[in-house]
Every structure is written in C-alpha cells, then in structure tokens.
Amino acid sequence: MTQAQDTNTKQSNETAPSASPAATDQPITPTKEIIVSTYKDLLAQKSALEAQIAKAQAERKAEGIAMANEVIKEYGLTADDVFPPAKAGAKPSTVGVAKYRDPATGATWTGRGKPPNWIKDVADRTPFEIKTA
C-alpha cells in the first residue's frame, strides 16, 4: 500500500460514523402493537401453510390411489390378494378376567400389572376377591 493510500484509509476510518455508546446500551423494547401484529402475521402464515400442506397431501393421496388402481387392473388383483385375511390360528388379544373388586367403587383389577391405589397397600387381598360360582 502506498503512503497516500494509507493516509486515505486512516482518514476514512476516522470519519466513519459509529454508533454512540448510549444508543447501544438501550435495549429495544417492542410495543404491544408490534408483538400482536407479528403474532397475527405468524398465525396467518401458519394457516396458509397448513392449507398448502392439506392440498399437497390430497394430491399425493390421489396420485397413490391412481397408481394402486393401475397395478390392481394390470395384474387382476382382488381384495384378498392385496389384504390377505388374518391367520386362522391367531388369537385376538383379550383382557384378563377380573379377580378383585373394590366394594366402594366397583372398580376391578385382574391381579396383573401394577395394583390400583385402592388395593396396593392391602396385605390380605382375600376380602376383595371376586367369588366365582
């Protein structure tokens, strides 16, 4: 850098506007109107995006259905081909039979898992047992 350029650089640095210390010490406090309008703007953007998402999902769903229909027609598939029936040996999930009943509320418990509050601290649970005939 030449001496003339160096002098110009020093002068431009000295004359460059700088923020006053007092201005940087003051925090910017947004007004209630600014916050509310920003919030409302964001809500409007959110609902616009949700509408765009719903539209895109509907379009993709329609495309998927059309593709599935093409494959079904092309290969002559039936509902049983696409959705095979459940296995014959599979048992449906069942809830255990109640073994204990709370006489005050009628609530029941199978004896499995964590005991309910009405019986958890009882040492002898026989008074709560459900008698079967």
Buried (B, 14 or more C-beta within 10 A) or exposed (E): EEEEEEEEEEEEEEEEEEEEEEEEEEEEEEEEEEEEEEEEEEEEEEEEEEEEEEEEEEEEEEEEEEEEEEEBEEEEEEEEEEEEEEEEEEEEEEEEEEBBBBEEEEBBBEBEEEBEEBBEEEEEEEEBEEEEE
